[in-house]
Amino acid sequence: MSSDPYAVQRRGLMFVLSSPSGAGKSTIARAILDQDPDITMSVSATTRPRRPSETHGKDYHFIDRTEFDLMVNRQELLEYAKVFDNYYGTPAAPVHSELEAGRDVLFDIDWQGTQQLAEKAREDLVRVFILPPTMVELEHRLESRAQDSAAVVAKRMAKAADEMTHYAEYDYIIINRDVEISVVQALAILRAERLKRDRLIGLGEFVKGLRQGQ
């Protein structure tokens, strides 16, 4: 269970970060994992090629299209989507295991995947959308990553305008002008959500015990 300061238990929550490519969600996600011991990263399965800096099983489960289709058919994915000609999906079993143990799970997924999670487990879901300060800054960040070709950067920029129209589907918005401030804001959201009354299991019995002098 989570290291909750109260003598009650809590089911874990799904903490979703979404943004256009380059807006900073992955950087913020890594900082949350470094600073909060009670949350773990959901590792997605993907059909896209592995980048040199990535590790199979840590960054993604890199699989081929046939295996991905089998996982879909076996209903082993909480959500899945096609993004830039590749498929991404969240294996369900490890997420359910963490939530039932009272641990939170961090998701770095797009609006399509978030919609699917909302359909299946809205009460466990906390949705945060991260916006860039300007489109000029977004393009600069994409170019400075040096991970994609100029053609891919242009494609991501064209898609970003559409992705940002989905901001209203999210519970919280962070404008990522300064990544350190954005991390503080994301952690504040996470910690507040953990204290919501509806997430605390056995709270009624705990209060009853207090009233009886326990």
N, C-alpha and C positions, 0 to 999 in steps of 0.2 A: 504493500500500500504506500501511497504518497506520505511524505513526512509532514502531515497536516498537524498544526499545533492544537487542534481541537480533538477531543476524545470521541470522534465519530469517523466513519469511513466515507470514502468518496469514490464513485466510479470515475475512471479517467475520462478525459475529453479529447476531441480531435481538433487540434489547433492548425488552421489552414492559412497559409500565406500564398497569395496570388499576386501577380503583377505582369506587365509586359516584360519581355526579355530585356535584361540590362537595367531594370529599375532598382535592383538591389535585394530581391527577396532571398536569394541564396546566401548572400553575405549576412543578412539579418538572421536567417535560420541557423547558420553556423555559430553566431554569437549567442543565440538563445541556448543552443545545446551546450556551449562552453560554460555558460553562467547559471544554468538551472539543472540540477541533477535529477529532477523528477519528470523529465520529458525525454522522449526518445524519438529518433527520426524514422519515419516510414520510408522504407527503401522500395522504390518503384521498379517494376519490370519494364524494359523498353526494347524495341527492335532497332534503335539507332546504334550506329557504330560507337565503340568505346573510344573516348579521347585518351591521349597518352597519359594525362594526369589522373585518370579515373581508375578505380579499383572495382572489379566485379564483386557484388555482394555488399559493398560499402556505399558506393555512390549510386549504383543501379544494379539490378539483375539484368545482365545483357543476354537476351535470348533471341532466337530467330522468329520469323513471322509464324511458322507452323506451330511452335510451342505457345506463342502468344494466343493464337486462335484456339488452341486446345484449352488454355486457361479460361478464356471467355466462355467456351462451350460448357466447361465444367462448373461455371459460375464461381470461380475461385478469385475473382477480382471485385473489389468494392466499387471501383470506378475505372474507366479507361477512355482514352480519346486518341485521335489522330492529330498530331501537331507537326507541321513542317515535314510531311511525308513519312513520319515515323509514328509508331504507336507506343503509348505509355499507359501503365495501369498499376493499381495498388493491390497487392496480394492481401486477401481478407484475413486469413488465419492469424498471422502475427499481430495484426492490429487488434483484433478481438481479444487476444490473449493479454495484451498490455492494458486495454481498457478495463477488463474484468479484474485485473490485479491492482487497479487504482492508479495506474500510471498514464500520463498524457502522451499523445502521439502527435508529432509535428509533421505537417504535410506541405510540400513545395509543389503545388499543382496549379493548373490553369482553371479558368471559369467553367469549362465543360465538366471537368472532374468534380469540381465543387458542387455543381448542380446535382450530379448523381449522388454524392454523399448526402446532400440535403434531402433527397428523396428517400434515402434508406435509413438515415440516422440523425435527423435534425436535432434531437434533444442533446446529442453528444457533440454537436458541431459549434465551433467558434470560427467565424470567417473574417479574415483581415486582408484588405486589398491595399497594395503599395503602389503609389503613383510617383513618377519622376517629377522633379521640380519644373522642368521644361523639356520640350522635345529635342532641343539642341543638346541639352545635357544627356538625354537618353542616347542619342546617336553617338555622342563622344564616348560614353561608357561602353557601348557595343564595339566601337572601333578599337578602344584601348585594351579590350580583353584579348585581342589578337587570336581568337579561337575560330573565327569564321571568316569566310571570304567576303569581299565587298558586295558581291551579289546576294549572299545570305544576309548580311547586315541590312541591305536595302529591303529585302523581303520581310525581315523582322520589323523594321520601321513601318512598313506599309500595314502590317498586321496589328501593330501596337494601337493604332487609333480605334480599331474595332474592339480589341480586348478591353480598352479602357471604358467603353460604353457599358460594361457589366458591373461597374463599381457599385451601383445601387443594390445589387444582390448580396452585398457583404454587410456584416455587422459593424465593422470598424474600417476607417480609412487612415493610412499613414502617408504623408507626403515626404518622401525621402530626400530632404535637402542635406541633411547631415546624418551619416549612418549611425554614429554613436547615440544621437538623440532618438533616432528611429528604433534602435534596439531597446532603449529605456522605455519607450512608448509601448513596444510590443510586449515586453516583460510585464509592464503594468497591466495591460489588458489580460494577459494570461493569469496573473495572480488574482486579479479581481474576479475573473470568471470562476476560478477555483472556489471562491468564497460564496458563490450564489447559493441561496438557500435550497433551491431545487436539486442541486448537485450533492448535497450532504445526506448520506444514508444513516439513519438512526438518530437524527437530530431530535425528533420528538421525544424519544426515550431518554436521550441525554438531558433535555430540559426537564422532563418529568423527574429524573433523578436529582437534578439540582433543587427542584421545588421540595423534594422530600428530604433535603439536607445531605445528600450524598456528595 
